[in-house]
Amino acid sequence: MVLRFAIEFLKSIAIIIALPLGIGFAVEIVVFALSDRDVSGAFGSGLAGIAAGIFGLVIAIVIVIRRIADIED
């Protein structure tokens, strides 16, 4: 029981860390590649990366909450 909790806890932490970073980084690269590569393009790609990271964090939290709800059933 303790081992299962530890594994699920580490999986949840990995999801919460990796999903926002991955989505934010991917969106930032795409927006920067599609921009005109000047200062405003870099600023815009940074903002897009932050926004996508926040969106990814929300998705990650929902996934973790669903996993917790499945464990308790």
Secondary structure, DSSP 8 states (H G I E B T S, - for coil): -HHHHHHHHHHHHHHHHHHHHHHHHHHHHHHHHHS-SSHHHHHHHHHHHHHHHHHHHHHHHHHHHHHHHHHH-
